[in-house]
Amino acid sequence: MKKIGLIFAIEASAVEERYGKMEELDAPKGYKLYKVVKDNAEMYILRSGMGEIYASAGAQYLISACGVEAIINFGVVGGLTPDMKNRKICVVSRVVNYKYDISEMLPEYKVGQMDGKDGIFIPTDPSLLASALSIAPDLFVATDCSGDKFVGTAEEKKYLHDTFEGDICDMESAGIVLACELNSIPCLLFKAVSDGLADGAKGFFEELNDASLVCLRLTDEIIDKIV
């Protein structure tokens, strides 16, 4: 039976609504870990909390302690352009850690280009991406700007779009994708836009649960397909 890791930051209510009572497993302090057994897969569902470091450590725990063979991250994000309306569903093709900057020390590196990388973008798994698009061809294929900061103003969002070609932004994706890449574990990211260009934190929380449920439905479909 295939082991699939699911990781999310704060969308716990949607997880409980989707899966009901779950078996809770031991997890490192500050994390919550649940197990759901489907007909063809064991799902290890981890609530990491907000931010790159929590998320990357959580992804590594799923890989090292739970033995997962793929990781799917789902959650809600901010939209960086006017057309990224609330609850627009995205599948992420590449991530940039826009807060990462070693350019003052190494001028040949661009802002967002991580040590040892040829460019600023870290790709998700192309095979999982293709599977997701075969299930839902209308999914928006997004570039995700990821960094340890909640981005709430239209000015900040416009900067991320103009500078990094971003469509959406969050606080966890870069850490998850990098941890998966370092472990040769395929990774896929489903995101739903909860706050538009000028909605800020209020819009984020208003759409949090409903947007998360849409992501979880797609997550279940992709798990059924890949196993």
C-alpha positions in Angstrom: 0.0 0.0 0.0 1.5 3.3 -1.1 2.2 5.9 1.6 1.3 9.5 0.8 2.2 12.5 2.9 -0.1 15.5 3.1 1.1 18.6 4.7 -0.8 21.8 5.6 -0.2 24.9 7.7 -3.4 25.9 9.4 -6.3 24.5 7.5 -7.3 22.0 10.2 -11.1 22.6 10.1 -11.3 21.6 6.5 -9.2 18.5 7.1 -11.5 17.4 9.9 -14.6 18.2 7.8 -13.2 16.1 4.9 -11.9 13.1 6.7 -13.9 13.0 10.0 -12.4 11.2 13.0 -8.7 10.4 12.2 -6.1 8.3 14.0 -3.7 10.7 15.7 -0.1 9.6 15.8 2.9 10.7 17.8 4.6 13.8 16.3 7.3 16.3 17.2 6.3 19.0 19.6 4.2 21.7 17.9 3.0 19.4 15.1 -0.1 17.3 14.7 0.0 14.1 12.7 -3.0 12.0 11.6 -3.4 8.8 9.6 -6.2 8.0 7.2 -6.4 4.6 5.4 -7.9 4.6 2.0 -8.6 1.6 -0.2 -5.3 1.9 -1.9 -3.1 4.2 0.2 -2.1 5.3 3.7 -2.3 9.0 4.1 -0.1 10.7 6.7 -1.5 14.2 7.3 0.7 16.7 9.0 -0.2 20.1 10.4 3.1 21.9 10.3 2.1 25.4 11.3 3.0 28.6 9.4 6.4 29.3 7.8 9.2 27.8 5.7 11.2 26.3 8.6 8.2 24.5 10.2 7.0 23.3 6.8 10.4 22.0 5.7 11.0 20.2 9.0 7.5 18.7 8.7 8.2 17.4 5.2 11.4 15.8 6.3 9.6 14.1 9.2 7.0 12.7 6.9 9.8 11.3 4.7 12.1 10.1 7.4 9.7 8.9 10.1 6.6 7.9 8.1 8.3 6.7 5.0 6.0 8.5 2.6 6.7 8.1 -1.1 5.2 11.4 -2.3 4.1 14.6 -0.6 1.1 16.8 -1.5 0.9 20.2 0.0 -2.5 21.9 0.0 -3.7 25.2 1.4 -4.8 28.7 0.8 -2.7 31.5 -0.7 -2.7 35.1 -1.7 -3.3 36.1 -5.3 -0.8 38.5 -6.9 -2.7 39.8 -9.8 -6.2 41.2 -10.3 -7.5 38.1 -12.2 -6.6 35.7 -9.3 -10.0 35.8 -7.9 -11.1 34.2 -4.6 -11.0 30.4 -4.6 -9.3 30.2 -8.0 -7.7 26.7 -7.8 -4.0 26.4 -8.8 -1.5 23.7 -9.2 2.0 24.9 -8.7 4.7 24.2 -11.4 7.5 26.1 -9.7 8.4 28.0 -6.5 10.7 30.8 -5.7 11.9 31.5 -2.2 11.8 35.3 -2.7 13.1 36.1 0.9 16.3 34.2 0.2 19.1 36.7 -0.7 22.8 36.0 -0.7 23.5 38.5 -3.5 25.5 40.9 -1.3 28.0 38.2 -0.4 27.9 36.5 -3.8 26.9 39.1 -6.5 26.5 36.5 -9.2 23.4 35.2 -7.3 20.1 36.8 -7.9 17.6 37.5 -5.1 15.7 34.3 -4.6 18.4 32.1 -6.1 19.4 29.5 -3.4 22.9 28.3 -2.8 23.9 25.7 -5.4 20.9 26.5 -7.8 21.3 27.7 -11.4 18.3 29.9 -11.2 15.6 31.2 -8.8 12.9 28.6 -9.4 12.5 25.2 -7.8 10.2 22.9 -9.9 7.5 20.6 -8.5 7.3 17.0 -9.9 6.4 17.1 -13.6 4.8 13.7 -13.5 2.5 14.6 -10.7 1.8 17.9 -12.3 0.7 16.1 -15.5 -1.5 13.8 -13.6 -3.2 16.7 -11.8 -3.9 18.4 -15.1 -5.2 15.2 -16.6 -7.8 15.1 -13.8 -8.6 18.8 -13.9 -7.4 20.4 -17.2 -8.8 23.8 -16.2 -6.5 24.1 -13.2 -4.4 27.3 -13.3 -0.7 26.4 -13.5 1.0 28.9 -11.1 4.3 30.2 -10.1 4.4 30.5 -6.3 6.4 33.2 -4.4 7.1 31.7 -1.0 8.6 33.5 2.0 8.4 33.9 5.7 6.0 36.8 5.6 2.3 37.2 5.3 1.8 39.5 2.3 -1.3 41.6 2.7 -1.0 44.8 0.7 -1.6 45.3 -3.0 1.8 47.0 -3.3 3.7 44.0 -1.9 1.8 41.6 -4.1 2.4 43.7 -7.2 6.1 43.7 -6.4 6.2 39.9 -6.2 4.4 39.6 -9.5 6.6 42.1 -11.3 9.9 40.9 -9.8 9.5 37.1 -9.6 6.7 36.4 -12.2 4.6 35.2 -9.3 0.9 34.4 -9.5 0.4 33.4 -5.9 2.2 33.7 -2.6 2.4 31.7 0.6 4.7 31.0 3.6 5.5 27.3 3.2 5.9 26.0 -0.3 9.6 26.6 -0.9 10.6 24.7 2.3 8.4 21.7 1.3 9.6 21.5 -2.3 13.2 21.9 -1.4 13.0 19.1 1.3 11.3 16.8 -1.3 13.9 17.6 -3.9 16.8 16.9 -1.5 15.2 13.5 -0.7 14.2 12.6 -4.3 10.6 12.5 -3.2 8.0 13.7 -5.8 6.0 16.7 -4.6 2.8 18.4 -5.8 1.2 21.6 -4.5 -2.6 22.4 -4.7 -3.5 26.0 -3.7 -6.7 28.0 -3.6 -6.6 31.7 -3.6 -8.3 33.1 -0.5 -7.4 36.7 -0.6 -7.1 38.8 -3.8 -4.9 41.7 -4.7 -6.3 44.0 -2.0 -8.2 41.7 0.4 -5.5 41.2 3.0 -5.9 39.1 6.1 -9.6 39.6 6.4 -10.2 38.0 3.0 -7.8 35.2 3.8 -9.7 34.1 6.9 -13.1 34.6 5.3 -12.2 32.1 2.5 -9.9 29.8 4.5 -12.2 26.8 5.1 -14.1 26.7 1.8 -11.0 27.2 -0.3 -9.2 24.4 1.7 -12.0 22.0 1.0 -11.7 22.5 -2.7 -8.0 21.7 -2.5 -8.7 18.5 -0.4 -11.2 17.2 -3.0 -8.6 17.5 -5.7 -5.9 16.0 -3.4 -8.1 12.9 -2.9 -8.6 12.6 -6.7 -4.9 12.8 -7.5 -4.0 10.2 -4.8 -6.5 7.8 -6.3 -4.9 8.3 -9.7 -1.3 8.0 -8.7 -1.7 4.9 -6.7 
